[in-house]
Amino acid sequence: MNTIRNLDQKLVEWDALIKSGEGKLVKSEIAKMVVSNVPNRLIVKFADICRRSESYDKGLFLLQGHLFRKGQFDYSQNNKLISSYCELLLKVNASQYAYKLINNKTLTVDENIAYLRAVLGMVMWDIEGARKNFESYLNFDIQDAYKKTIQLLNYASALAFLGEYEKCHYYLDEVIKVSTTNSWKLLIGNALESKGYVDMEQNELNRASESLEQADIFLEESNPRYKLFVSMWKALIELKKSPTSENAYNNLERIRNSALEIGSWNSVRKIDMYASIFTKDIYKLQYVYAGSPYSQFQYKINSLFGKNVLEDNNYLLKYGNKPRYVLNIKNGTLTFHDNLLIEFTKTMKALLSSLLKDFYRQPLIPQIFCEMYPDEYFNPNSSPRRVYVATQRLRKAFEKNNVPLDIEIKGSKIRLIPKISWEYFSIVLPLTYE
């Protein structure tokens, strides 16, 4: 289907197919299309179908043709186009760039802009910013009651993170009330799970356990990920009650492994944070702090711990007692027994920083590109190649200097791997990144 015919009808058919679980079929049909032929009046609807069918590159290519003028983003375009573009960027993990675009001061804030600013604030760990934008969003006359209730739940989560527990409980109760009236079991379960987490932070452990038991009932037939969240808080409560209990620790470790298996990286981050606080493991807590380069998350750690976890501006990550190689991300150097082997170029340093700065994620190519080139826009047709070129140059630098490190690329995931044990390396990391 190289030309666009009867696209209005096709969009209706695709919408029905996606709702019935046939998104792959829609994706295969869109792959055959020349999207530049999509008429202006259907661009937003078509981009939405691209997002929902995982045809992200097609949607981005279509919207970029309308949103960029001479390589510059055109903020004068209508908000629906800009919102659709940012939603697609979010899907390909180009969140940093989407966050920058959607927060441009020239945009007129409407319901969609406020919503995306809030969602991207949560993704980027700008929880205070997310809180303000959720408030802005909820002030609009939102006709979709289900969507509004979801965002009320997310707003309550932001309040919980910021320690505004009383206000958080109020809105969680409101979510439960509205969801009960409409028989939205998933949202009731999600709200009860959040109440359990908030009660745990307030040390109301029995009340927390009661909420989580109820959440389990409402989430019985939901996505296993939601059940994992409930199990995580239950296990953390048991560890908080008995911080020296081997059974409690082993149970939490089992849940942590489950979170790793499904790629729920922030669940692993939270498990490590709370477990190290409950067991007073300062070294593990410092690891969590240094490996979570988000100022508001680091502030949260200090608040829960009661004092600054790290005083220095750098963090030395060691895997053993016999490091020979020192990879200094801040200075952009690699030494062997104090002898300089490599002084990385600006691009290599940016790549290494992206690969190593967050211990709780395996970055994808769009994320890496946005962090390497923060002032440029992500183009699905050309940007990945620039990351691949940088990767090859870094790999050649390792080979030329006989450094036992390599770059592994699997699909859109890239990671730094050692050819020998990590115990021969130490890594110097800054605690904040520009």
N, C-alpha and C positions, 0 to 999 in steps of 0.2 A: 504494500500500500504506500506507494511513493507520493501520491497526490492526496489532497484532503478533499473528500467528498462526503456530503451529509454528516459533517462533523457534529452538528447539534445532536443528531440521533445517536451517533457513536458514543458521545460523552455520556448519554443516559445509559446506554448498554454497558459501557465500561464501569460506571458507578455501581450498577447492579451486580456485575461480575465480581468486583472487588468486595462488595458487601457479602457475597456468597462464598468468599474464599478463593476466587479464581484470579487473584492478582497477577500470577505468573503468565497467564494467557494474555492479559491486558499488556503486560510488559513486553511480551514477544511481538504484539501487534504494533505497539508504539515504536519499537526498535526499527521497524521497517519504514517509518515515516520521515518525511522531510519537514521538520517542525517549523522551519522558517516560513512555511506557507500558512501557518495557523492565523486566521483573521484576528485583528485586534480585539474585537468584542468577546472572543473566546479564550484569550490568552490566560487569564486568571483561572478559569475553569479547567483548562487543559493542564496548566502547571500543577493544580491541585491533584488531578488524576495521576500525573507523573510522580508526585510525592507519595501518593497512596499506593501506587503500583511498584515503587522502588525504581522508577525510571528517572533517577535523579539527574543524570548527565543531560538527558534530553530536556528536562525542565529548566535546568540552569542555562543551557545553550540558548533556549528560546528567550528566556527573560533577559539574559545579558545583551541580546540584540536590541532590546528596548530601553535598558537601564544605563547603558554606558555610551558616552559621547566623547570621542577622541581619547579613549582610555580612562576617562574620569567618570565616576558614578554620578548619575543625574538625579539629584534629590528632588527635582521639581516634578518628577513623575508621580502618578497617583499612589496613594498608600497601599492599595490592594496589590499592585505590582511589587512594591518594595517588601511588603509583608510576605508574599508568596516566595520571593527570592530568598529572604532570610530563613524561612521555614525549610527550604531546600538545602541551604547552607548548613543548617542545624543537622539535617539528616545525613550529610556527608562528613560530619564532624569538623566543619569549618566554623566552629562556634565563635571563636575569637573575632573573626572577620565579621560575622553576622551581628555580633554584639556591638562592634564598632559602628556598623552601618545604622542599626536600628536606634542607636542613641544619639544620632546626629541632631544637633539643636535646631536645625532648620525644618525638621519634620513637624507637621501639625499632628498632635497626639489625638488619635481616635481609639476606639475599642481595640482594634487589632494591634496597633502600635504599642499600646499600654500592655496588652497581653504578652506580646513577644518580648518586650523589654523585661517583664517580670520573669518569664520562663528562662530567657537567656541569662538573666542575673543569677538565677539558681544554678544554672549549668556552670557559669563562670565563678561561682562562689562569692558573688557580690550580693550577699543576702540582704543587707540593708537597702541596697538599690532595688532589689526584687520586692522587698516589703512595700516600699513607696509606690512602685508601679502596680502591684496587686491592688493597693488602695485606690489608685487612679482608675484601674480597670473596673473594679467593683462599683465605682460611682456611675458608670455608664448604665443605660437602660438595656441590659442584656436580655434578649428574648429567649435564648437557649438556656433553659433552667439547668439542664444536666451539665453543660459546659461551665456555667456560672458556679455550680456547686463544686465541681472539680477544682476550679481556681480558688474557691473559698478554702478548700482543703489544703491546697498548696500555700495559700496565704498563712494559714494556721501553722504549717510546717516552718515557714520563715520566722514566724513569731517564736516558735519553740526554740529554733536555733539561736535566736537573739536573747533567749531567756525571759521572754514576756509570757510567763506561764499562765497567769490568770486570764489574760486576753485570749491566749491560744485555746484554753479549755472552753471558753465561751463560744468561739467560732467552731470548734470541733463538735460541741453539743448542737449547734445550729445545723451543721452538716448532717449529723445523725438524725435530727428531727425532720429535715427536708427529705432525706434519703429514705427514711422509714415510711413517710407519706407516699412516696413514689415507688417503693419496693426496690430501691437500688442497693442490692445486697453488697456489691463490691465496694461502693463508697462507704457504707456503714462499717464494713470490715476494715477498710483503710483508715477511717477515722478512729476506730477503736484501737488499732495498732499504734497510731500516733499518740493517743491518750496514754497507752502503756509506756511508750518511750518518755513522754513528758513526766509522768508520775515517777518513773525510774530516776530521772534527773533530780526530781524533788525529794527523792528518798522515800516516797510513798510506795514501798515495794509490794505490799499486799494488794493495794488498789491497782497497781500496775499489772500484777499477775491476773487479777480478775478481768481487766479490760482485754488482755491478750488472749485469755481463754475464750472470751466472747468473740473476739476477732477471728479466732480459728474456726468457729462455727460458721460465720458469715462468709469466710474465704475458702470454705471447703472445696468448692468446685471452680475456683479461680486459677489464674496463672500461678504455677509453682513458685515464681519469684516472690509473690505476695506472702505466701506461706513461709518462705525463707526469712523474710523480714520479721515475722512474728516469732519464729524459732530463734532468731538472732537475739531479740530483746529478752526472751525468756531465759536463754542461756546466760546472757550478761547479768540479768537479775540474780541468777543462782550464784554466779561468780562474785557479784557484789556482796551477797549474803555470806559467802564462804570463800574468801580470796585465796585461801591455801588449799582448797579442795582439789585433789587431782581429778576426780570425776567431773567436777564443774569445768575445769580447764580443758579436759579431753573432749567433753561434749561441745564446748565452744570451738575447739580446733576442728572438729568434724564439720560444724556449720561453716566455719571459715573456708574449708576446702570446697564445700558445696558452692559457696559464693564465688570462689576462684573458677570453678568449672563452668559456671554460666556467665562469667565475665562481669559480675556485679562488683566492680572495683571499689566503689565508694562504700559498699557494705564491708568489704575487707578493711578499708581505712578506718571505719567506725569501730569495728571489732577490735582492731589493734589499739586504737586510741583509748576506748573505755577499759579494755582489759589491762592495759599498762597502768592506767590511773588506779583501777581497783586493786591491782596487785603491787602498786608502788614500784613498778619497774621503770626507773627513770631513763635507762639506756634505750629501752624500746620506745618510750614516749618521745625521746629526742629523735629517734629514727622516723617516727610518724610525723613529727613537727617539721623536720628538715625535708622530708619527702612529700610534703603537702604545701607547695609554694603559693599559698593563698592567704593573704594577710588576715582576713576575717576568720578563716579556719584556725590559723595559728593563734589568733586572739582567743578563740573559743577554748583551745587547749590550755592556754595560760590561765584562763578564768576557772576552768574545771580543776586544774591542778593547784591553783592558789598562788602561783608565782611563775616567773619566767622560766620556761623549760631550758632555753639556751640563751646564753648571754653574748656569745661571739657572733660575728657576722658571717662566719663560714661554718661548715660542718664537714668533718672528716669521716667518710664512710669506709670502714675496713671490714673485710670478710675473714681475716685471719691475723696471725701474729708475725707473718713474714712477708710483708709487701715489698716488692722490688720496683714495681712500676707505680708512679703517682700521676694520675690523670687530673689535672687542675682545670676545672671548667671555668672558674672565675678568671684565671690568667690566660687560659687558652694554650696550655702547654702540657707535654707529656715527658716525664723524666724517668730514667732508669738508674737506680742507685745515685740519685742527685745529679746525674748527667743529662743535659737537655737532649732529647731525641727529636721531638717535633714541636714546632711553634705553629699552631693551627691558623689557617686563614680565617677571616671573619665569617665566611660561609660555613666552614667546617665547625667552627666554634658554636655557631647558631644551631647547626644540626645536632651536635653532641648535647648541647643544652636541652634541646627539645626531647631528645631520646632519654635523658637521664634525670631531668629536674623533678618529675613526679614519679615517685616510686610505686604508685598505685594505678598505673594505667599502662597499656601498650599503645603508644600513639599511632594514629593512622596518617596516611600521607597528607590529606587535607589539613589536619591539625599541624603537622610538621611544617607544611608550606606556610601556613598563616603565622606561625611563630618565627620562622626564619625570615619571612618577608612581610612584616606587620603593616607596611604601608601600601601593599599591592593587593589586588583582588584575585581570588581563587578562580582559575579557569580550568574546568575539568579536562579540556583538550590539551592544554600546554603546561599547566602547573605541575602535575605529577612528574613530567620529564625533568624539570629543574631539580626536583628532590632526588630523582634517580642519579642525575649527573653529579650532584653534591655527594651522594652516597658512594659513587664509584671513585671520586677523587679522595675521599676519606679512606676508603679501603686501600687504594694505591699508596697513600701515605703510610699506612700501617705496614703494608708489604715491603715498601722500600726501606723502612727502618727496622725490619724484623720484629715488629711488635705483635705479640700473639693475641690480637683482637680482630674481630671480623664484624661485618654488618649482615644480618639475616633479613631477607625480604620474603614475606609470605603474603601474597595477595596485596592488600593495601596496608599491611602491618610491617613495621620496620623495628628492629631492635639491635642493640649492641651485644655481642656475645664473645666470651673468651675462648681461645684455643687451648688454654690451660686453666687450672682452677682459679676462681676469683680471689682466692686467698693470697695470690701473688700481687694483687692490685689494691691500691687505695684511691679514693676519689674525693677531691676537694670540691665542695659545692657551696655556692652562695645561698643564703637563706631567703633572699629576695631577688627577683629578676626584673630587669627593666622591660 
